[in-house]
Amino acid sequence: MPRNMSFAMTTPQFKARMKTVTRRFGWWFLKPGDVLWGVVKSMGLKKGESIVRLGLIEIVSTRPEPLHDITLDECVLEGFPEMCPYDFIEMLCRHYNCQPEKVVNRIEYAYL
């Protein structure tokens, strides 16, 4: 059974299949070929809530990189074509309370 990966912040982008890259502060064990369920939310579910599956994805590649290395093209792959790198970095740093120098796991995937 595939593991669940939450796309709570980018559910619309995932549903539209316009997102093919995600940056995570973990998931270092992933390797190309791994299959995961993209879900709306998998942790912190309240009583009566259940996991909502969005679709299966297959990992294409992973690599560590500083968050501040994101480019305009990468913002598009993340599902935010309207954002510049500065805005994307600011959004993630605000949400995760981190610094732009923080190393993230850049995960590329394909929809199955």
C-alpha positions in Angstrom: 0.0 0.0 0.0 1.5 3.4 -1.0 2.2 6.0 1.6 0.2 9.2 1.8 1.8 12.6 1.0 -0.3 15.7 1.9 -1.0 18.4 -0.6 -3.0 20.6 1.8 -1.4 23.9 0.6 -1.7 23.0 -3.1 -4.8 20.8 -3.5 -6.2 22.9 -6.4 -2.8 22.7 -8.2 -2.6 19.0 -7.7 -6.2 18.5 -8.9 -5.5 20.5 -12.0 -2.3 18.5 -12.5 -0.3 21.7 -12.9 2.1 20.8 -10.1 4.9 18.3 -10.7 7.4 19.4 -8.1 7.1 19.7 -4.4 9.6 20.9 -1.8 9.6 19.2 1.6 11.6 19.4 4.8 11.8 15.6 5.0 10.9 12.6 2.8 14.7 12.0 2.4 14.0 8.2 2.0 12.2 8.7 -1.4 13.7 7.3 -4.5 12.8 7.3 -8.2 10.0 4.8 -8.9 8.4 5.1 -5.5 4.6 5.4 -5.7 2.6 7.6 -3.3 -1.0 8.7 -2.7 -1.4 12.4 -3.0 -4.0 13.3 -0.3 -5.6 16.5 0.9 -4.5 16.0 4.5 -3.1 13.0 6.3 -2.1 14.3 9.8 -4.1 16.2 12.3 -7.5 14.8 11.1 -10.3 15.6 13.5 -12.7 12.9 14.8 -14.9 11.9 11.9 -12.6 13.2 9.2 -11.0 10.8 6.8 -8.2 10.9 4.3 -9.3 12.3 0.9 -7.2 10.8 -1.9 -6.3 13.0 -4.9 -4.4 10.5 -7.0 -1.4 8.3 -7.3 2.0 9.8 -8.1 5.4 8.2 -9.0 8.6 9.8 -7.9 10.8 10.9 -10.8 13.7 12.4 -8.9 14.8 13.9 -5.6 17.6 16.2 -4.6 18.6 18.4 -1.6 18.9 22.1 -2.3 18.6 25.4 -0.4 15.1 26.9 -0.5 16.5 30.2 -1.9 17.7 28.4 -5.1 14.2 28.2 -6.5 13.8 29.8 -9.9 10.8 31.3 -11.8 10.5 28.0 -13.8 10.5 26.1 -10.6 7.7 28.2 -9.2 5.6 27.2 -12.3 6.4 23.5 -11.6 5.3 24.0 -8.0 2.0 25.2 -9.3 2.5 28.9 -8.7 3.0 30.5 -12.1 1.9 33.9 -10.8 4.6 33.9 -8.1 8.2 35.1 -8.4 10.8 33.2 -6.4 10.9 35.8 -3.7 7.2 35.5 -3.0 7.3 31.7 -3.1 10.2 31.6 -0.6 8.4 34.1 1.7 5.2 32.0 1.6 7.1 28.9 2.6 9.2 30.6 5.2 6.1 32.2 6.8 4.2 28.9 6.8 7.0 26.7 8.1 8.8 29.3 10.2 12.1 28.7 8.5 14.9 30.6 6.8 15.5 30.9 3.0 18.9 29.1 3.5 17.1 25.9 4.8 17.9 22.9 2.7 14.7 21.3 1.3 14.1 18.0 -0.6 13.1 18.9 -4.1 10.8 16.1 -5.2 9.7 15.7 -8.8 6.8 13.4 -9.6 4.5 12.2 -12.4 0.8 11.6 -12.2 -0.3 8.0 -12.6 
